[in-house]
Amino acid sequence: MQKGNIGVTTENIFPIIKKFLYSDHEIFLRELVSNAVDATQKLKTLASTGDFKGELGDLTIQVKVNKEEGTITISDRGLGLTAEEIDKYINQIAFSGANDFLEKYKNDANAIIGHFGLGFYSAFMVAKKVEIVTRSYREDAKAVKWTCDGSPEFTLEDAERDGRGTDIILHIDDDCKEFLEESRIQGLLSKYCRFLPVPVAFGKKKEWKDGKQVDTDEYNIVNDTCPIWTKKPSELKDEDYKKFYRDLYPMSDEPLFWIHLNVDYPFNLTGVLYFPKIKSNIELQRNKIQLYCNQVYVTDSVEGIVPDFLTLLHGVIDSPDIPLNVSRSYLQSDSNVKKISTYITKKVADRLQSIFKNDRKEFEEKWDDLKIFINYGMLTQEDFYDKANKFALLKDTEGKYYTFEEYQALIKDNQTDKDGNLIYLYANNTDEQYTYIDAAKNKGYNVLLLDGQLDVPMVNMLEQKFEKSRFTRVDADVIDRLITKDEQKGEELPESKREVLTAVFNGQMPKLQKTEFHVEAQPMGETGAPIVITQSEYMRRMKEMANIQPGMSFYGEMPDMFNLVLNSDHKLIKQVLDDAESACSEKLVPVEGEIATLKMRESELHKAHEGKKDEEIPTAEKDELKDIDKKLDEKKQEKTDIINSYATGNKIVHQLIDLALLQNGMLKGEALTNFVKRSIELI
């Protein structure tokens, strides 16, 4: 029997493993089973080259839990180790400069294990004692047993073992008893070892017998040794890809389609990426891509390995060029990882382009689901936009699809304003904005449907990308001002009449929380609507962006600002104006006379003061001007009160306002009830 100390330059490696790696301690099983796989595959390689001439036999790796004895055993029939190899690979840990490194990465188990090749030592995260019973494949090799109790001391002695291979026996520590539960080990094997290339058995398959579950003679194999990404696309059918997706994500809808990755230069990468069917909520769908290294699970947190927008995809990537045990910061700065990221972006763009080109009908059918991926990609990655703008689609309110180029050609003649800007009209709700869409169509305009959660930032980006182009929501203004042409409709009202008309409606607008109305009159043709509510494109877009970008939240606090536009050509509006003027004229004439007199005197004083310095103007005249201002305000208020008094009893005015509010989903509660009653009375 040999005794000795493990060759480490620090006082004791084991407290370090316990202390620094504790948060990741479940990876011990991945490390030990991966080692068993390596030993098995190396033996298969020796057999294929003729360096091992014995029978390979059953190479299944066994994982066993013995709750009574408090042990977990991982057994393989691979290469095995000689006493000299144990001394070299287990006892002599190259641990120079360890203290500095440990301090730097003390919270990152993967970095420490990967840096020092300490896969085996991860066993001490959960075990108070570890035994290795091993026998080399070499002829005449004897079995040996290595034992260590978590101190630097070990023993190495002769042992008995039938045939080649290695058993790692972990005596589980008291604070890690959870790992003696079969369900916990089954879960870890499913997570880390599901696609290992050598069969891994955990106990026996069970069956129901006499009302309870009993073991059968058949191994419970926990892994698929040849997952689909290890096969050639030509060997696979659509159903194979769909089945694999169902296995990975049992609760998900069928994927839209998939991309089979297979590259061996300038790096090795295989995998299958799926476009899942999702409608919204980007965040919930992340971390569905699983990263493997030679079929060993590494992580499902792939930011930095795949481009940000592709973290929305589902599936598997496997690359031996991505180290198994590395820190996140290492991955994000690694040149191979960056190349992989660029390659995946190109591959995804090529596949989308190919589907669009070869089966546009299918592409259009899936566009509403695909749109979120493609828009997110174009917003976040310039080189993806350069590829995607050839197959990204715009959908109109009729359900027709166009590429950016096709749509530009469609609207160029009719939707260019007098300044040469191409105006893209859009709606985000066809039901709520039906009247506005209808008015636009009657002018021969086409209206896009932009109802996706990323359409606000997309519109901002496309305005920068497209030359002399502007996106305007169809309810942002009256139809004639959405795309301003040279021709004018109807005649403008004289200012005095416009003031009366706007005052009639202004005083009757409802007081809604965080909402402001601005009333104006404009000729819109005899057949146009009598009254239209619009909302500024700029302000509304800023408020929508405030919901996405925290830095813009002050826009979200501002009130909603609407324009109430009165069509001065419409007979109902004309009737209201005539009625108001005749009903109020007796009271208004003297007030307006006083206003005119005050304005005349104000004008005279301002003219007399022209060219004079402030100190040269008599105090009496300054005081008179202040008095005129005050009286003008009083007289204007008196005029407004007279008009309001008339308007309060005018059912047509209230009916027109309520109709406009109703059309915009802004008439609710008591106001809606009053509208219904008034409608019945008017009928």
Steps between C-alpha positions, in 0.01 A plus 500: 500500500622848410419813698580855404386856454336640191740740328339835552680820589213636706429381852196301406312473174183356652376794706551708184286262301233498771506874557537641152314242296207439729245692294569277200545174685252304288751495211698225676281242325558653157878501560524142622269354234685702231830350622346152470387581145852622408656182636252289302546690174879488528476121533279485188761707313777259608288207384441665160876555450585146612681614816240320711425150384262382773122483489329835556181334629230707669633854549198637689597741781319425826384758755376351827370652823510308829301700753571261789878523455482867396690448174481585132705281264592580138641194318641469149670230290741738335879532509544471875812630681825351622652600836751718309218676310308566821814656645546714189142610431339498843777574749713752314271795450672783317386771733761772466376858536176365640437753772483800266277313262269375772456851636413629153248227420381408848133522397535306176529125545524429127802728460695329780420147395571576135822688571664221697343196337341421833197314367567204725547720807149641465405172679616664825229762469253237616709217649685465830695203360572390143624160385630404158511128420656460158669250270682594183417343163869407464588134516600372843382825663397471863208675665581781742298700748556870578335650807489859623289650778510864395841577646816511286582148624415197287559124502568282197476121535440182305137407444268256328303591188352276231624627168623841385342835584445730795255536790481840672330459839383818671416488872255788510553772760231566761410840353449351152258216574262632232727324245404162644143552374441309176284780362780756551756284318251417225443875454873575477559217253214632286647849512871431445528153348194475277693479172834349602650281224536191725198330662451603863281281721341614823351195668249277326180578316193464718161342436175473692450165672239419766416869538857624549805589292774236484834482318528304174820340364537776238739794553340843539704680231476874564656630179460504123849424368426619144287816523387648171765772485768228470335368183499636147192699389462254209443217752215684673132560425285793616341272760844430655556872557148545639537201735833632631336838563212333689755309711685822586191717557202275578258789567577708189306539175654352186794713380467720191811347345860413587859549390750212508849634573798298382840662451854370546703802387629739637351341814285199582132562558191285471149551626136558416332836563121530497281803444233451768145623461470799732280806484644731766698542821857466383654452844306186589634317197873548560749234614344224293817425300713234663877513452694172486868413470539157336145413609568603862259767623669830588232767546170639377613857558639571154515882491832594346527168317208557267389850394254661739199474270560129443476426873128495418551181298481151649724201439853369544851615408798268543859609455819337629664841444304645792674376818282303739599689813547869446371822644236708324743790451746260335234374261400852400857601416608175333574541128351160411177596673484825301551310173222260600269793570569653156455164328165431667370845400597437137357148502166620641479784245585262213236251609230768528597639160484151350151428641378840380641441153388139458162509671381856551146381573619294800722788612205743491280254693764487777594869489282612792686251724842561343474876510612540862831316435578683179407844633700443818798393289478804271472734801795355687743391231600713202642213293174307544297799379714510184396141422144503638373809317477279188245264658346697790133569424247776555137393534211730412153516653371280215736219607732536199877475543774706335878523520633846585582557132160378374311719744700808409411445133131448592451832684753721322258670257209567736658539844772757432432837661563844346855503647590168333478289818361148469232458769446150643155495664443235764246378755559286806140390550273452200180501707574806712638699206253376239359848416845647445610201289181533296560872442855425381383225265239736353791727403668204329761461775633169633520448877748266671413294807772543762369325811814323624674578827817618322329710234555835676883470501483341151317805364767729651776292341337473157452877485878529533570223250250602229577813301257794535238285672272549798270261688173650624223320683175535312327676792784750554319772304207562267548321171583812295778595737650150531638533149496870414449563129485841332124508454284653776150384597226758558548850637644587837253664741564863598681520834198644688279207392779249574530641852125459563496147362803375694369665820166316461674160502793587728279574798313169466802266482507246787760530775690171469797406719843565340327603174501835321296606196581775251202607287548641148286553191603410146326445163498126422232474233123463525523118500772487767418413861361797699751449780825300527725429799871460418812453708843643423725233344809636676354517852326165475816333372707651780252369757512153342881506502483597870345157566801332339792726599525588870700816423198650323255448786435878535302482173283234660404747775379764254125526426357349180448787257219478242382735226125535451467616136165651393416470131381852414364370165258254664134605519466403870800714599367788286162463672659509847694816402189674360296407810774619734539832322126573492439378858792693646524806273286727719731439797820472294469822294555743790780282645676475163456877459678556831775252400548687170523837681751364751714346222494829305621696806764229569624532143518882528708479818741239352546722192572804722762302689691385192866606513478612863700356785310358794588794729370748236146355511271682747396290800134586437517343151671186637223470759237555229649214294487265800140606558414433132658149524297424809175628344566309175539175700177576686308577178636188325390292799159671489476411129600138575242480782224624265592237238534226767160585639351449155704183427410331829141461384583405138443125463654490150833631634506237778392228259779585253765508774379168648493334156865598446597380850307175451681437173832526685402281797497803733131508596438300815292478818243772565593691182417192290164456677414867438594460134265202458211691667563807285516286184153359578362852561645629174355208304 
